[in-house]
Amino acid sequence: MSRVKRRLAAILCADAVQYSRLMEADEDGTFDRLRGYREAIGGLVAARDGRIVNTWGDAVIVEFGSVTEAVRAAVEIQTELAGRNHALPQSERMAFRIGINLGDVLVEDGDIYGEGVNIAARLQQIAEPGGIVISSPVYEQVHARLALGFDALDAQNVKNISEPVLSYRVRINGANAENDGGAQAGPSVQPDADNRQDPPSATEAAREKDDAGRPVAALFHGVWDWYCRQPGRVRFAVGWIAFFFAINVFTGLGSIWFHWPSLPFLAMLWMGVKTGKRL
């Protein structure tokens, strides 16, 4: 019998909206769409170093070691599924609600239990279709790191938890006001909204102006920005490829050999870029 362990984790809970109605209208088609959406979710989760713990019915439970990666994955999931739904008739669209919590979990045989999971499931229930709701511990970790907006919600009562849980709605294409100290009220982005880019910060705008007359510097900054937006395994692969290339350059380019030891990392890079859309 395996021993039950405890650890701190970011838990993402996703659940399909009106799944029973969709199954009643078209059982085979709905199941095929659910399977395809799960595959898309699985790829995006893996790109952010997450682990799918369980898929109960139409729900998905995911564990992340990084709360920032959990929120990024949630945004990418909702963006990807919104794009797929946009191509379908209204009656066939399958939206997901997502809740994210950071808390202590019990781990046994690869499954997770406890208060941390219960809170994530409760937050998922109050999210809008195509939306994301996060707990206060998650908000404290990510609100200053990610180019997202956050709307403070009323405290939520969770079964078997004495204190109400503070939560925030994520506005995927929103940005926090500089003087609000945190969450800012405003309209949430609907699932079918275009995936618009956030306006550049003052620092980025100044850098772009400086780079206007320096094409080499502009190229370097563009490559560096792309590199920083990638998940860990893509950065890992790029680092090793660059290492082998540098060794090849320093030892002389009379013989080009760096691509041979780089092949497994090129495959890792291709898979990482293919399966995940970066923020």
VENCORJO-V546739 format. One record per backbone hydrogen bond with DSSP energy under -1.0 kcal/mol. CO is the residue of the C=O (numbers start at 1). NH is the residue of the N-H. Records with the same first field share a line. If there is no record, write none. Layout:
CO: NH / NH
This chain:
5: 107
7: 105
9: 103
10: 64
11: 101
12: 62
13: 99
14: 60
15: 97
18: 22
19: 23
20: 24
21: 25
22: 26
26: 30
27: 31
28: 32
29: 33
30: 34
31: 35
32: 36
33: 37
34: 38
35: 39
36: 40
37: 41
38: 42
39: 43
40: 44
41: 45
42: 46
43: 47
45: 50
46: 49
51: 63
54: 61
56: 59
58: 16
60: 14
61: 53 / 54
62: 12
63: 51
64: 10
66: 70
67: 71
68: 72
69: 73
70: 74
71: 75
72: 76
73: 77
74: 78
75: 79
76: 80
77: 81
78: 82
79: 83
80: 84
81: 85
82: 86
85: 88
89: 92
95: 17
96: 130
97: 15
98: 133
99: 13
100: 135
101: 11
103: 9
104: 116
105: 7
106: 113
107: 5
108: 111
111: 108
113: 106
114: 118
115: 119
116: 120
117: 121
118: 122
119: 123
120: 124
121: 125
122: 126
128: 131
131: 98
132: 170
133: 100
134: 168
135: 139
136: 140
137: 141
138: 142
139: 143
142: 145 / 146
146: 148
149: 171
150: 184
151: 169
156: 165
158: 161
165: 156
166: 136
167: 153
168: 134
169: 151
171: 149 / 174
177: 180
190: 193
194: 196
201: 205
202: 206
203: 207
204: 208
205: 209
206: 210
207: 211
211: 214
214: 218
215: 219
216: 220
217: 221
218: 222
219: 223
220: 224
221: 225
222: 226
223: 227
224: 228
225: 229
227: 230
231: 235
232: 236
233: 237
234: 238
235: 239
236: 240
237: 241
238: 242
239: 243
240: 244
241: 245
242: 246
243: 247
244: 248
245: 249
246: 250
247: 251
249: 252
257: 260
260: 263
262: 266
263: 267
264: 268
265: 269
266: 270
267: 271
268: 272
269: 273
270: 274
271: 275
272: 276
